[in-house]
Amino acid sequence: QKEVEQDPGPLSVPEGAIVSLNCTYSNSAFQYFMWYRQYSRKGPELLMYTYSSGNKEDGRFTAQVDKSSKYISLFIRDSQPSDSATYLCAMSAITGNQFYFGTGTSLTVIP
Amino acid sequence: SAVISQKPSRDICQRGTSLTIQCQVDSQVTMMFWYRQQPGQSLTLIATANQGSEATYESGFVIDKFPISRPNLTFSTLTVSNMSPEDSSIYLCSVDLGGRSNEQFFGPGTRLTVL
């Protein structure tokens, strides 16, 4: 079983839609949860960072962590064509420890 | 955050040759990492490069194939040695700025094609 599972998509939505991206994990020791956005031919860009359980909101983006279910989500409200990218979830157990990445979900927002 | 650059951005190499990838950071960092990203796969950690110590390699990666240098707190190199087509991938460096957070920031990547 992989440490982190992420639906690769691809996901295609109309502009203005609400997008839900999800990852599940198996290691209950994970405490740090990240979402990265990666545009084509670019390096991953840190989008959201959450420690432990709960929600975190930043503009149109909301990250949710449910440690009891070992499930994390990223919601994008009022999606824009500029949100078209691959979204990677990542997590780790303690600071400075190895990150475990999902395979990424490819998102296309259609104007 | 940190500004990270990599050289070269891309290269096409012949089988059996070696390529050295450079990673430059605009601030001093203790922890730097090298990843490989193959199509349709998650980022795979190759090694952790801390200044002043030998690089720590993950399972499946060895120093003879991927030697790493870390001469100071702002720079590192990864060499892909004796390349084969299976080494074709994107190679990424990242840094952890330390402190109480656990965030990694990535460079733009080096796209390597081995013929």
Interface residues (C-beta under 8 A of the other chain):
Chain A: V4 Q6 P8 Y32 M34 Y36 R41 K42 G43 P44 E45 L46 Y49 Y51 L88 A90 S92 I94 T95 G96 N97 Q98 F99 Y100 F101 G102 T103 G104
Chain B: S1 I4 Q6 M31 G40 Q41 S42 L43 L45 E58 L92 D96 G98 R100 S101 N102 E103 Q104 F105 F106 G107 P108 G109 R111
